[in-house]
Amino acid sequence: MPTMTFPDGFDWGCGTSAYQTEGAWNEDGKGESVWDYITHSGNVSPGFNGDTACDFYHRYKEDIALMKRLGLKTVRFSIAWSRILPEGKGQVNQKGLDFYDRVIEEMLAAGISPLVNCYHFDHPLALQREGGWTNRDMAGYFADYCGLLAAHYGDRVKRWMVMNEPWVFSGGLHISRLGDWTTGLRVMHIVALAHGMAARAIRAAGKPESITTAFDTPGVYPASDSEGDRAAAERRWRMHNAFFIEGVLAGRYPEFYLGGDQTQLLGVQPGDMELVKAPLDRLGVNIYAREIIAYVPSEPHINACAVVPPAGVETFYGMEVYPEAVHQVLTRMWNDYHMPLWVTEIGCNYVDFPDANGVVNDDRRVRFLERYFAQMHRAIQDGADVRGCHVWTIMDSLEWTAGFEMRFGLVYCDPATQQRIIKKSGHWYRDLIAANSLHC
Ligand code: FCB
């Protein structure tokens, strides 16, 4: 049984987000968010919504005690923009600020370093009514909001995350809601502008030890060894995995577009790229699976399309469980950018309930995490400077439109009774953290 020891000081943690856990959707002056609107419009698996979720708003003390029991050194959580600024701008809601003061102080008292993520998909509905991320003014609103957070919490919070998965809420998943790729690509640029302006605002207002963002970066593999598929996979990597990162680090976007003038397509205006460029201290990468990419000439813009994983492989969200992707992404990110890396999410959906003895034996999650951490260790051995990892997620929480039908937690949560039970994987992770070594 090989032993894989992680670097000294490796940051072992977990991630969560506001909408998925807090509940209290309209309490203490909170404004409505786009996700309140989406779930109230009946788009979530029946019986679930974020009105209560895991009730973290009221149970944060109990839950932070659980985080401490797991031995977590760091926790990334997000702030609900509409709790702080119910309309997205203007009037500040003091009770919203107070709630996160309590959360941060409780974490610090538990010896956990808070990593505050300013945005995890849930912007105020009032701003959506002005066009949401299709509106260039969002960049300024977002930067003002982030600056306000850093000014208020910056004396205690040293680690900041500007946003989670910019590709997912702009060009990627939400494209279907926006309707078309052309809009999606313009939104990507507006989000990149917002990101750059917000990173600067955080740096100016607080005294951060580190600023990062969680970029969603699947492994990307060609469907075959043909030149067409290999080139298509490379375009997909650039559009999906490198677009924001290179914009932020280098102030230019990678070339991926085959249909003409990429700058015009994105709606880049003079002076924008200086704002997009915003030095981060660490690159955060969320790695779940791989995409298999084929050359498909009829696909607009990049002539590339993800193909269905081979029959029989294990999948979630239609993606393949593929540990080697962790190694591919970490080594390529390190080789391309030489920036310290943080794995800001890895995790898996397995639905396991307590047995007659009240024990949750999620052996599949333990096996999944062993295989993914082994690949992380391999990337570190190969030279990648990986400083830590946030497993997604602490407890089963509202998995967006899938409700609680998808469960990613190390801790079981019953949304009806709000009972929590540490799963086998939670105990396994506690032991891994304590040993700083993986045995498998
Ligand atoms: C990520 C999201 C997170 C959760 C996991 C499963 O893309 O950041 O909120 O939904 O997937």
Residues whose N, C-alpha, C, O or C-beta is under 5 A from the ligand:
A	BS01	FCB	none
